[in-house]
Amino acid sequence: MAEFDHPVFARCAAFLGAKPEELVPLAWAFAYFFCLLCGYSILRPVREEMAIEGGITNLPWMMSGTFLAMLAATPLFGWLSARVTRYRLLLTVYAFFITNLLAFYVVMDSHLYAEWVARGFFVWLSVFNLFVVSVFWSFMDDLFTPEQGARLFGVIAAGGSSGALIGPLLTTGLTFVFSVPVLMLASAGFLLLCMGCMSRLERWGHERSAHHQPHPGDPLRGSFLAGVRLTFASPYLLGICGYLALLTMTATFLYFEQMRLVAEYFDQPEARTRFFSGLDFATNLCTWSTQLFITNRVIGRFGLVAGLLFLPAVSLVGFLGIALWPTLAVYVAFSVLRRVGEYALSKPSREVLFTVLSREEKYKAKNFIDTAISRGGDASTAWLVTGIKALGATATHIAWALVPLMLLWAWLAQRLARQKERQE
């Protein structure tokens, strides 16, 4: 297109691994994910402190509550997606969560039932995070082709990491001036901005709709449990479930142990909140740099398998480290490296796996996998770790047991990459 012939467009496109005509939708997708994760990251340090104040021993119950909430939300999402257009579906999801944030503001500001509100907020934010991010990536999978996804999803993911960098800083700044409930309003404001970005991307999608059948904005039809049926009927989707289950299981174990050690090292809520905020900032800064300068180059040179293999490889080394030196410093270093690998390499690579699927699978099956399967892994791992420890096992014993599972995870990563190539 003539409007993209300017040398500046060409240089920007070359740096980002994009074509000049892709820069505008790429910018809107970047801004969309920025606003989404900034809004979430404003609230994340609050959730982490509430988890400790609610009692580490209550975490399995809160994670089980999150899983049950996901089980209830998944068929509701499937029912809605079968009846409204893609754009109205997305608007409804975000409007619902904005209303929730306004309700939390009112309840928190009134200081009623503070303990139960804290537990409810932990569950709600855990649902909110997975749900809105899953819907975002379903939208991206629907808008961009598999070839575009391999080139552009790393850059789009960097938009989220940019927002996640700013979010904790806003939390720190706002809490010096306002009370914690005001953070709910700030997060709701960023969700409103998401809806504006969504509108522009939907317009771009309609301009390309002549090349897509069915029309990309049409309702998905099908039953409200189609996501469950589609997932269990597809070996490819079951493989993705297995990959995600191993990721979730190891992440939950690390989360538990890190929370326990932080509670032992810091006895003041303010100190713990600052620790979590600083940890989030360092992680997001490393993630942002990797996404912007490394992700598309690594996947472009070594293929999708490199992004999928990174986490199993890092986890193999990390659990060996924990088994030999189970200190807070080792946990923190391992956790940061894993989170960087997850958001900079593994997550964009996993999203590319969905680009070869049907639209119904991209929304319904993907939503079921990203929410119910993920939070089911959290809850089951929480109870499993609690039960094993009750029998006398230590974190070191569990770390040794996880080492061989990392080899299985690596094999599954290679298999998914090959299956994706065959489906293109």
ABEGO torsion letter per residue (X at the ends): XAAAABAAAAAAAAAAGBBAAAAAAAAAAAAAAAAAAAAAAAAAAAAAAAAAAAEAAAAAAAAAAAAAAAAAAAAAAAAAAAABBAAAAAAAAAAAAAAAAAAAAAAAAAGBGAAAAAAAAAAAAAAAAAAAAAAAAAAAAAABBAAAAAAAAAAAAAAAAAAAAAAAAAAAAAAAABBAAAAAAAAAAAAAAAAAAAAAAAAAAAAAAAABOBBAABBAEEBAAAAAAAAAABAAAAAAAAAAAAAAAAAAAAAAAAAAAAAAABABAAAAAAAAAAAAAAAAAAAAAAAAAAAAAAAAAAEAAAAAAAAAAAAAAAAAAAAABBBAAAAAAAAAAAAAAAAAAAAAAAAAAAAABBAAAAAAAAAAAAAAAAAAAAAAAAAAAAAAAAAGBBAAAAAAAAAAAAAAAAAAAAAAAAAAAAAX
